[in-house]
Amino acid sequence: FARTPRVLSANPNQSMAPRLGIVAGGGDVPGRISAACEKAGREVYILGLEDQAHPDTLDADAWIRLGEAGRGIELLREAAIEELTVVGRVTRPSLRQLRPDAWSSRFLAKIGKATLGDDSLLSALAREIECEGFRLVAPESILNDLLAQENQFGVNAPDQLALDDIERGIEVACVLGALDVGQAVIVQQGHVLGVEAAEGTDELIERCGRLRLDGDGGVLVKIAKPGQDRRIDLPTVGPDTVEYAAAAGLRGIAIEAGGALVVDRDAVVRVAD
């Protein structure tokens, strides 16, 4: 990752692009994409997900529940959306909480019980979205500074023990991802303190903070799942991730170059230092 942080910039060709639909979950990325498009002169239509994105921080054009995919498709068509990006943190609800509409019910019946993991579900959803006539684009194609590059953030380099923990974390994360379970692992001194499941990365970090061993702190390793659709749900880190990791006694974070998103590089470097 870049030692010298760069300012987020939009693609200069976006002013020629059609209006972009943004299906927005939680976090800062949906708003950053919207702001970059506005700066480039590209119109956006933001569809906020209730109980995921927050109305105080996201100026959405419309709001839907996670189970209202059919209504969301209708709204996007009414807004003449051709290109669509799905971005932001989403907590997967139970079927009881989902309350699927007719479109969502047909989709769930079509994919069946074989598609239980997040990646399998999202990949199937991506295919259905494109069958509905939308072109799905990756967030980093809009914000070209989002994608992690191969290098080091800030001044703190991993020593050999941390590098060994990173290698162990990658090994475990690849197995975990192949089972479509999670994207993150925390390793300390060769010991796996925890793996990510339904709780998400922040809760994983908090849980492992209570399990930490004496001595040198561990490392959070967060990588994409093997074979996942990289237009949706790439591993994401931001300043808050670094804050949580430090508070839990971790020494560092390792992510995949070209396979992870970094929100606000300047702040990430500053907090990491």
Phi and psi in degrees as GROMACS dihedral restraints (atoms count N, CA, C in turn):
[ dihedral_restraints ]
;  ai    aj    ak    al  type     phi  dphi    fc
    3     4     5     6     1   -63.1    20    10
    4     5     6     7     1   130.2    20    10
    6     7     8     9     1   -68.2    20    10
    7     8     9    10     1   -41.5    20    10
    9    10    11    12     1   -95.4    20    10
   10    11    12    13     1   108.7    20    10
   12    13    14    15     1   -64.7    20    10
   13    14    15    16     1   144.2    20    10
   15    16    17    18     1  -112.0    20    10
   16    17    18    19     1   154.5    20    10
   18    19    20    21     1   -75.3    20    10
   19    20    21    22     1   138.2    20    10
   21    22    23    24     1   -58.6    20    10
   22    23    24    25     1   135.8    20    10
   24    25    26    27     1  -137.7    20    10
   25    26    27    28     1   146.9    20    10
   27    28    29    30     1   -89.8    20    10
   28    29    30    31     1   157.4    20    10
   30    31    32    33     1   -65.9    20    10
   31    32    33    34     1   127.4    20    10
   33    34    35    36     1   -63.8    20    10
   34    35    36    37     1   -18.7    20    10
   36    37    38    39     1   -83.6    20    10
   37    38    39    40     1    -2.2    20    10
   39    40    41    42     1   -65.6    20    10
   40    41    42    43     1   -24.5    20    10
   42    43    44    45     1   -63.6    20    10
   43    44    45    46     1   -21.1    20    10
   45    46    47    48     1   -91.9    20    10
   46    47    48    49     1    -4.5    20    10
   48    49    50    51     1   -84.8    20    10
   49    50    51    52     1   157.1    20    10
   51    52    53    54     1   -71.2    20    10
   52    53    54    55     1   168.4    20    10
   54    55    56    57     1   -56.2    20    10
   55    56    57    58     1   136.4    20    10
   57    58    59    60     1  -100.0    20    10
   58    59    60    61     1   131.4    20    10
   60    61    62    63     1   -90.4    20    10
   61    62    63    64     1   131.4    20    10
   63    64    65    66     1  -118.7    20    10
   64    65    66    67     1   112.2    20    10
   66    67    68    69     1   -89.3    20    10
   67    68    69    70     1   112.3    20    10
   69    70    71    72     1  -110.5    20    10
   70    71    72    73     1   122.5    20    10
   72    73    74    75     1   -93.4    20    10
   73    74    75    76     1  -154.0    20    10
   75    76    77    78     1   -81.9    20    10
   76    77    78    79     1   171.7    20    10
   78    79    80    81     1    94.2    20    10
   79    80    81    82     1  -176.9    20    10
   81    82    83    84     1   -89.7    20    10
   82    83    84    85     1   -18.2    20    10
   84    85    86    87     1   -63.4    20    10
   85    86    87    88     1   -43.6    20    10
   87    88    89    90     1   -56.1    20    10
   88    89    90    91     1   -43.7    20    10
   90    91    92    93     1   -65.9    20    10
   91    92    93    94     1   -35.7    20    10
   93    94    95    96     1   -67.2    20    10
   94    95    96    97     1   -39.7    20    10
   96    97    98    99     1   -65.0    20    10
   97    98    99   100     1   -43.1    20    10
   99   100   101   102     1   -60.0    20    10
  100   101   102   103     1   -44.5    20    10
  102   103   104   105     1   -65.3    20    10
  103   104   105   106     1   -39.5    20    10
  105   106   107   108     1   -65.2    20    10
  106   107   108   109     1   -40.6    20    10
  108   109   110   111     1   -64.3    20    10
  109   110   111   112     1   -42.6    20    10
  111   112   113   114     1   -60.3    20    10
  112   113   114   115     1   -42.3    20    10
  114   115   116   117     1   -63.5    20    10
  115   116   117   118     1   -34.9    20    10
  117   118   119   120     1   -85.7    20    10
  118   119   120   121     1    -1.6    20    10
  120   121   122   123     1    82.7    20    10
  121   122   123   124     1    17.7    20    10
  123   124   125   126     1  -100.0    20    10
  124   125   126   127     1   131.6    20    10
  126   127   128   129     1   -76.0    20    10
  127   128   129   130     1   147.6    20    10
  129   130   131   132     1  -130.3    20    10
  130   131   132   133     1   156.6    20    10
  132   133   134   135     1  -129.2    20    10
  133   134   135   136     1   117.6    20    10
  135   136   137   138     1  -103.0    20    10
  136   137   138   139     1   123.4    20    10
  138   139   140   141     1  -109.5    20    10
  139   140   141   142     1   104.6    20    10
  141   142   143   144     1   -83.8    20    10
  142   143   144   145     1   142.8    20    10
  144   145   146   147     1   -94.3    20    10
  145   146   147   148     1   118.7    20    10
  147   148   149   150     1   -60.1    20    10
  148   149   150   151     1   142.4    20    10
  150   151   152   153     1    68.0    20    10
  151   152   153   154     1     7.5    20    10
  153   154   155   156     1  -120.2    20    10
  154   155   156   157     1   -65.4    20    10
  156   157   158   159     1   -79.9    20    10
  157   158   159   160     1   157.1    20    10
  159   160   161   162     1  -109.8    20    10
  160   161   162   163     1   127.2    20    10
  162   163   164   165     1   -62.6    20    10
  163   164   165   166     1   -20.9    20    10
  165   166   167   168     1   -74.0    20    10
  166   167   168   169     1   -21.5    20    10
  168   169   170   171     1  -117.0    20    10
  169   170   171   172     1    -6.7    20    10
  171   172   173   174     1  -127.0    20    10
  172   173   174   175     1   121.1    20    10
  174   175   176   177     1   -91.0    20    10
  175   176   177   178     1    80.1    20    10
  177   178   179   180     1   -84.9    20    10
  178   179   180   181     1   150.5    20    10
  180   181   182   183     1   -79.1    20    10
  181   182   183   184     1   -27.4    20    10
  183   184   185   186     1  -157.8    20    10
  184   185   186   187     1   161.2    20    10
  186   187   188   189     1  -128.1    20    10
  187   188   189   190     1   141.1    20    10
  189   190   191   192     1  -137.2    20    10
  190   191   192   193     1   157.6    20    10
  192   193   194   195     1   -76.6    20    10
  193   194   195   196     1   161.3    20    10
  195   196   197   198     1   -58.4    20    10
  196   197   198   199     1   -31.5    20    10
  198   199   200   201     1   -85.1    20    10
  199   200   201   202     1     4.8    20    10
  201   202   203   204     1  -105.2    20    10
  202   203   204   205     1    45.4    20    10
  204   205   206   207     1   -60.8    20    10
  205   206   207   208     1   -37.6    20    10
  207   208   209   210     1   -60.7    20    10
  208   209   210   211     1   -45.5    20    10
  210   211   212   213     1   -65.4    20    10
  211   212   213   214     1   -37.7    20    10
  213   214   215   216     1   -61.4    20    10
  214   215   216   217     1   -42.0    20    10
  216   217   218   219     1   -63.0    20    10
  217   218   219   220     1   -41.7    20    10
  219   220   221   222     1   -61.5    20    10
  220   221   222   223     1   -44.0    20    10
  222   223   224   225     1   -63.8    20    10
  223   224   225   226     1   -41.1    20    10
  225   226   227   228     1   -66.3    20    10
  226   227   228   229     1   -37.5    20    10
  228   229   230   231     1   -67.5    20    10
  229   230   231   232     1   -41.3    20    10
  231   232   233   234     1   -61.6    20    10
  232   233   234   235     1   -30.9    20    10
  234   235   236   237     1   -85.8    20    10
  235   236   237   238     1     5.0    20    10
  237   238   239   240     1    59.6    20    10
  238   239   240   241     1    41.8    20    10
  240   241   242   243     1   -83.0    20    10
  241   242   243   244     1   131.9    20    10
  243   244   245   246     1  -110.4    20    10
  244   245   246   247     1   -43.0    20    10
  246   247   248   249     1  -103.6    20    10
  247   248   249   250     1   141.0    20    10
  249   250   251   252     1  -140.5    20    10
  250   251   252   253     1   137.9    20    10
  252   253   254   255     1  -125.6    20    10
  253   254   255   256     1   139.9    20    10
  255   256   257   258     1  -112.3    20    10
  256   257   258   259     1   118.0    20    10
  258   259   260   261     1  -150.9    20    10
  259   260   261   262     1   151.7    20    10
  261   262   263   264     1   110.4    20    10
  262   263   264   265     1   159.1    20    10
  264   265   266   267     1   -71.5    20    10
  265   266   267   268     1   132.4    20    10
  267   268   269   270     1  -132.0    20    10
  268   269   270   271     1   126.2    20    10
  270   271   272   273     1   -91.8    20    10
  271   272   273   274     1   120.6    20    10
  273   274   275   276     1   -72.3    20    10
  274   275   276   277     1   124.2    20    10
  276   277   278   279     1   -86.5    20    10
  277   278   279   280     1   168.5    20    10
  279   280   281   282     1   -76.0    20    10
  280   281   282   283     1   165.3    20    10
  282   283   284   285     1   -60.7    20    10
  283   284   285   286     1   -34.7    20    10
  285   286   287   288     1   -64.5    20    10
  286   287   288   289     1   -41.6    20    10
  288   289   290   291     1   -72.1    20    10
  289   290   291   292     1   -29.5    20    10
  291   292   293   294     1   -65.4    20    10
  292   293   294   295     1   -41.4    20    10
  294   295   296   297     1    46.1    20    10
  295   296   297   298     1    64.8    20    10
  297   298   299   300     1   -66.4    20    10
  298   299   300   301     1   141.5    20    10
  300   301   302   303     1   -79.7    20    10
  301   302   303   304     1  -174.2    20    10
  303   304   305   306     1   -61.4    20    10
  304   305   306   307     1   -45.4    20    10
  306   307   308   309     1   -61.6    20    10
  307   308   309   310     1   -46.8    20    10
  309   310   311   312     1   -64.7    20    10
  310   311   312   313     1   -37.5    20    10
  312   313   314   315     1   -64.1    20    10
  313   314   315   316     1   -42.5    20    10
  315   316   317   318     1   -63.4    20    10
  316   317   318   319     1   -40.9    20    10
  318   319   320   321     1   -62.8    20    10
  319   320   321   322     1   -46.6    20    10
  321   322   323   324     1   -64.7    20    10
  322   323   324   325     1   -37.5    20    10
  324   325   326   327     1   -67.6    20    10
  325   326   327   328     1   -34.8    20    10
  327   328   329   330     1   -68.6    20    10
  328   329   330   331     1   -43.1    20    10
  330   331   332   333     1   -79.6    20    10
  331   332   333   334     1   -28.2    20    10
  333   334   335   336     1    70.0    20    10
  334   335   336   337     1  -175.0    20    10
  336   337   338   339     1   -73.2    20    10
  337   338   339   340     1   -13.0    20    10
  339   340   341   342     1   -67.1    20    10
  340   341   342   343     1   -24.2    20    10
  342   343   344   345     1  -100.5    20    10
  343   344   345   346     1    85.5    20    10
  345   346   347   348     1  -107.7    20    10
  346   347   348   349     1   -29.3    20    10
  348   349   350   351     1   -78.4    20    10
  349   350   351   352     1   161.0    20    10
  351   352   353   354     1   -60.8    20    10
  352   353   354   355     1   -44.4    20    10
  354   355   356   357     1   -67.0    20    10
  355   356   357   358     1   -42.9    20    10
  357   358   359   360     1   -60.9    20    10
  358   359   360   361     1   -42.3    20    10
  360   361   362   363     1   -63.9    20    10
  361   362   363   364     1   -46.2    20    10
  363   364   365   366     1   -68.1    20    10
  364   365   366   367     1   -38.0    20    10
  366   367   368   369     1   -63.7    20    10
  367   368   369   370     1   -41.5    20    10
  369   370   371   372     1   -64.9    20    10
  370   371   372   373     1   -40.1    20    10
  372   373   374   375     1   -64.2    20    10
  373   374   375   376     1   -41.0    20    10
  375   376   377   378     1   -59.5    20    10
  376   377   378   379     1   -42.8    20    10
  378   379   380   381     1   -62.7    20    10
  379   380   381   382     1   -41.0    20    10
  381   382   383   384     1   -67.6    20    10
  382   383   384   385     1   -38.8    20    10
  384   385   386   387     1   -59.3    20    10
  385   386   387   388     1   -43.4    20    10
  387   388   389   390     1   -71.4    20    10
  388   389   390   391     1   -30.1    20    10
  390   391   392   393     1   -65.4    20    10
  391   392   393   394     1   -24.9    20    10
  393   394   395   396     1   -81.7    20    10
  394   395   396   397     1    -1.1    20    10
  396   397   398   399     1   103.0    20    10
  397   398   399   400     1     3.2    20    10
  399   400   401   402     1   -94.9    20    10
  400   401   402   403     1   149.4    20    10
  402   403   404   405     1  -100.7    20    10
  403   404   405   406     1   116.7    20    10
  405   406   407   408     1   -84.1    20    10
  406   407   408   409     1   127.9    20    10
  408   409   410   411     1  -121.9    20    10
  409   410   411   412     1   151.1    20    10
  411   412   413   414     1   -77.6    20    10
  412   413   414   415     1   145.3    20    10
  414   415   416   417     1   -55.6    20    10
  415   416   417   418     1   -37.1    20    10
  417   418   419   420     1   -71.6    20    10
  418   419   420   421     1   -13.2    20    10
  420   421   422   423     1   -75.3    20    10
  421   422   423   424     1   -17.0    20    10
  423   424   425   426     1   -95.1    20    10
  424   425   426   427     1   -48.8    20    10
  426   427   428   429     1  -105.7    20    10
  427   428   429   430     1    95.7    20    10
  429   430   431   432     1   -75.4    20    10
  430   431   432   433     1    -3.0    20    10
  432   433   434   435     1   -97.0    20    10
  433   434   435   436     1     2.4    20    10
  435   436   437   438     1   -73.3    20    10
  436   437   438   439     1   -35.5    20    10
  438   439   440   441     1   -74.2    20    10
  439   440   441   442     1   131.2    20    10
  441   442   443   444     1   -66.7    20    10
  442   443   444   445     1   136.4    20    10
  444   445   446   447     1  -105.4    20    10
  445   446   447   448     1   158.7    20    10
  447   448   449   450     1   -75.2    20    10
  448   449   450   451     1   110.0    20    10
  450   451   452   453     1   175.1    20    10
  451   452   453   454     1  -164.8    20    10
  453   454   455   456     1  -115.2    20    10
  454   455   456   457     1   135.7    20    10
  456   457   458   459     1   -84.4    20    10
  457   458   459   460     1   124.6    20    10
  459   460   461   462     1    71.7    20    10
  460   461   462   463     1  -162.3    20    10
  462   463   464   465     1   -93.9    20    10
  463   464   465   466     1   -14.2    20    10
  465   466   467   468     1   -90.2    20    10
  466   467   468   469     1   109.1    20    10
  468   469   470   471     1   -95.8    20    10
  469   470   471   472     1   146.3    20    10
  471   472   473   474     1   -70.8    20    10
  472   473   474   475     1   138.0    20    10
  474   475   476   477     1   -84.2    20    10
  475   476   477   478     1  -174.8    20    10
  477   478   479   480     1   -64.3    20    10
  478   479   480   481     1   -38.0    20    10
  480   481   482   483     1   -62.8    20    10
  481   482   483   484     1   -43.1    20    10
  483   484   485   486     1   -65.3    20    10
  484   485   486   487     1   -40.2    20    10
  486   487   488   489     1   -61.8    20    10
  487   488   489   490     1   -39.1    20    10
  489   490   491   492     1   -64.6    20    10
  490   491   492   493     1   -40.8    20    10
  492   493   494   495     1   -63.9    20    10
  493   494   495   496     1   -38.0    20    10
  495   496   497   498     1   -63.0    20    10
  496   497   498   499     1   -46.2    20    10
  498   499   500   501     1   -60.4    20    10
  499   500   501   502     1   -41.8    20    10
  501   502   503   504     1   -64.6    20    10
  502   503   504   505     1   -41.3    20    10
  504   505   506   507     1   -63.6    20    10
  505   506   507   508     1   -40.7    20    10
  507   508   509   510     1   -62.5    20    10
  508   509   510   511     1   -44.0    20    10
  510   511   512   513     1   -58.1    20    10
  511   512   513   514     1   -47.2    20    10
  513   514   515   516     1   -69.7    20    10
  514   515   516   517     1   -41.1    20    10
  516   517   518   519     1   -64.1    20    10
  517   518   519   520     1   -35.1    20    10
  519   520   521   522     1   -64.4    20    10
  520   521   522   523     1   -41.7    20    10
  522   523   524   525     1   -66.4    20    10
  523   524   525   526     1   -44.6    20    10
  525   526   527   528     1   -59.7    20    10
  526   527   528   529     1   -45.4    20    10
  528   529   530   531     1   -67.4    20    10
  529   530   531   532     1   -36.3    20    10
  531   532   533   534     1   -62.6    20    10
  532   533   534   535     1   -27.5    20    10
  534   535   536   537     1   -87.9    20    10
  535   536   537   538     1     1.4    20    10
  537   538   539   540     1    58.5    20    10
  538   539   540   541     1    46.0    20    10
  540   541   542   543     1  -101.9    20    10
  541   542   543   544     1   -52.8    20    10
  543   544   545   546     1  -163.8    20    10
  544   545   546   547     1   179.0    20    10
  546   547   548   549     1  -115.8    20    10
  547   548   549   550     1    -8.2    20    10
  549   550   551   552     1  -126.9    20    10
  550   551   552   553     1   145.7    20    10
  552   553   554   555     1  -139.6    20    10
  553   554   555   556     1   144.3    20    10
  555   556   557   558     1  -118.3    20    10
  556   557   558   559     1   125.2    20    10
  558   559   560   561     1  -124.2    20    10
  559   560   561   562     1   134.2    20    10
  561   562   563   564     1  -130.9    20    10
  562   563   564   565     1   121.3    20    10
  564   565   566   567     1    53.2    20    10
  565   566   567   568     1    38.9    20    10
  567   568   569   570     1    85.3    20    10
  568   569   570   571     1    -9.0    20    10
  570   571   572   573     1   -95.9    20    10
  571   572   573   574     1   132.1    20    10
  573   574   575   576     1   -80.7    20    10
  574   575   576   577     1   109.8    20    10
  576   577   578   579     1   -79.2    20    10
  577   578   579   580     1   -30.8    20    10
  579   580   581   582     1  -174.7    20    10
  580   581   582   583     1   155.7    20    10
  582   583   584   585     1  -124.9    20    10
  583   584   585   586     1   150.3    20    10
  585   586   587   588     1   -77.6    20    10
  586   587   588   589     1   134.1    20    10
  588   589   590   591     1  -127.0    20    10
  589   590   591   592     1  -128.8    20    10
  591   592   593   594     1   -75.2    20    10
  592   593   594   595     1   -16.4    20    10
  594   595   596   597     1   -76.1    20    10
  595   596   597   598     1   -22.5    20    10
  597   598   599   600     1    93.2    20    10
  598   599   600   601     1   169.1    20    10
  600   601   602   603     1   -68.2    20    10
  601   602   603   604     1   -41.9    20    10
  603   604   605   606     1   -59.8    20    10
  604   605   606   607     1   -44.0    20    10
  606   607   608   609     1   -70.3    20    10
  607   608   609   610     1   -34.0    20    10
  609   610   611   612     1   -60.2    20    10
  610   611   612   613     1   -46.2    20    10
  612   613   614   615     1   -60.8    20    10
  613   614   615   616     1   -45.9    20    10
  615   616   617   618     1   -61.7    20    10
  616   617   618   619     1   -43.6    20    10
  618   619   620   621     1   -63.1    20    10
  619   620   621   622     1   -42.8    20    10
  621   622   623   624     1   -73.2    20    10
  622   623   624   625     1   -22.8    20    10
  624   625   626   627     1   -61.3    20    10
  625   626   627   628     1   -31.2    20    10
  627   628   629   630     1   -80.2    20    10
  628   629   630   631     1   -13.8    20    10
  630   631   632   633     1  -104.8    20    10
  631   632   633   634     1    -0.2    20    10
  633   634   635   636     1   -61.0    20    10
  634   635   636   637     1   147.9    20    10
  636   637   638   639     1   -90.6    20    10
  637   638   639   640     1   164.5    20    10
  639   640   641   642     1   -67.2    20    10
  640   641   642   643     1   155.0    20    10
  642   643   644   645     1    95.3    20    10
  643   644   645   646     1  -158.3    20    10
  645   646   647   648     1   -57.7    20    10
  646   647   648   649     1   136.1    20    10
  648   649   650   651     1   -69.9    20    10
  649   650   651   652     1   167.7    20    10
  651   652   653   654     1   -90.8    20    10
  652   653   654   655     1  -171.0    20    10
  654   655   656   657     1  -131.6    20    10
  655   656   657   658     1   136.7    20    10
  657   658   659   660     1   -88.3    20    10
  658   659   660   661     1   123.8    20    10
  660   661   662   663     1  -113.2    20    10
  661   662   663   664     1   124.8    20    10
  663   664   665   666     1  -134.4    20    10
  664   665   666   667     1   112.6    20    10
  666   667   668   669     1  -134.0    20    10
  667   668   669   670     1   159.3    20    10
  669   670   671   672     1   -68.2    20    10
  670   671   672   673     1   153.1    20    10
  672   673   674   675     1   -74.5    20    10
  673   674   675   676     1   145.4    20    10
  675   676   677   678     1   -58.1    20    10
  676   677   678   679     1   127.4    20    10
  678   679   680   681     1    78.5    20    10
  679   680   681   682     1     5.0    20    10
  681   682   683   684     1   -72.7    20    10
  682   683   684   685     1   154.9    20    10
  684   685   686   687     1   -70.5    20    10
  685   686   687   688     1   110.2    20    10
  687   688   689   690     1   -81.0    20    10
  688   689   690   691     1     6.3    20    10
  690   691   692   693     1   -84.2    20    10
  691   692   693   694     1   -13.0    20    10
  693   694   695   696     1  -133.0    20    10
  694   695   696   697     1   136.1    20    10
  696   697   698   699     1    63.3    20    10
  697   698   699   700     1    39.8    20    10
  699   700   701   702     1   -66.5    20    10
  700   701   702   703     1   148.9    20    10
  702   703   704   705     1   -54.1    20    10
  703   704   705   706     1   137.8    20    10
  705   706   707   708     1  -130.7    20    10
  706   707   708   709     1   136.0    20    10
  708   709   710   711     1  -129.4    20    10
  709   710   711   712     1   151.9    20    10
  711   712   713   714     1  -149.0    20    10
  712   713   714   715     1  -173.3    20    10
  714   715   716   717     1   -55.7    20    10
  715   716   717   718     1   -38.0    20    10
  717   718   719   720     1   -63.2    20    10
  718   719   720   721     1   -39.3    20    10
  720   721   722   723     1   -58.9    20    10
  721   722   723   724     1   -42.7    20    10
  723   724   725   726     1   -66.2    20    10
  724   725   726   727     1   -41.7    20    10
  726   727   728   729     1   -59.7    20    10
  727   728   729   730     1   -48.4    20    10
  729   730   731   732     1   -61.9    20    10
  730   731   732   733     1   -41.7    20    10
  732   733   734   735     1   -63.7    20    10
  733   734   735   736     1   -44.0    20    10
  735   736   737   738     1   -64.6    20    10
  736   737   738   739     1   -41.9    20    10
  738   739   740   741     1   -64.1    20    10
  739   740   741   742     1   -28.8    20    10
  741   742   743   744     1   -85.8    20    10
  742   743   744   745     1     1.3    20    10
  744   745   746   747     1    86.4    20    10
  745   746   747   748     1    13.2    20    10
  747   748   749   750     1   -78.4    20    10
  748   749   750   751     1   154.0    20    10
  750   751   752   753     1   -96.5    20    10
  751   752   753   754     1   -19.5    20    10
  753   754   755   756     1  -171.4    20    10
  754   755   756   757     1   175.8    20    10
  756   757   758   759     1  -133.9    20    10
  757   758   759   760     1   133.8    20    10
  759   760   761   762     1  -120.0    20    10
  760   761   762   763     1   128.9    20    10
  762   763   764   765     1  -130.0    20    10
  763   764   765   766     1   167.2    20    10
  765   766   767   768     1   -87.6    20    10
  766   767   768   769     1   122.2    20    10
  768   769   770   771     1   -61.9    20    10
  769   770   771   772     1   129.3    20    10
  771   772   773   774     1    78.6    20    10
  772   773   774   775     1     0.8    20    10
  774   775   776   777     1  -137.2    20    10
  775   776   777   778     1    21.9    20    10
  777   778   779   780     1  -151.1    20    10
  778   779   780   781     1   154.1    20    10
  780   781   782   783     1  -106.0    20    10
  781   782   783   784     1   140.9    20    10
  783   784   785   786     1  -120.2    20    10
  784   785   786   787     1   117.2    20    10
  786   787   788   789     1   -93.4    20    10
  787   788   789   790     1   121.1    20    10
  789   790   791   792     1    62.1    20    10
  790   791   792   793     1    73.4    20    10
  792   793   794   795     1   -56.6    20    10
  793   794   795   796     1   -42.2    20    10
  795   796   797   798     1   -55.8    20    10
  796   797   798   799     1   -47.8    20    10
  798   799   800   801     1   -69.6    20    10
  799   800   801   802     1   -36.7    20    10
  801   802   803   804     1   -60.2    20    10
  802   803   804   805     1   -45.9    20    10
  804   805   806   807     1   -64.1    20    10
  805   806   807   808     1   -44.2    20    10
  807   808   809   810     1   -62.1    20    10
  808   809   810   811     1   -46.2    20    10
  810   811   812   813     1   -68.5    20    10
  811   812   813   814     1   -40.7    20    10
  813   814   815   816     1   -61.3    20    10
  814   815   816   817     1   -43.1    20    10
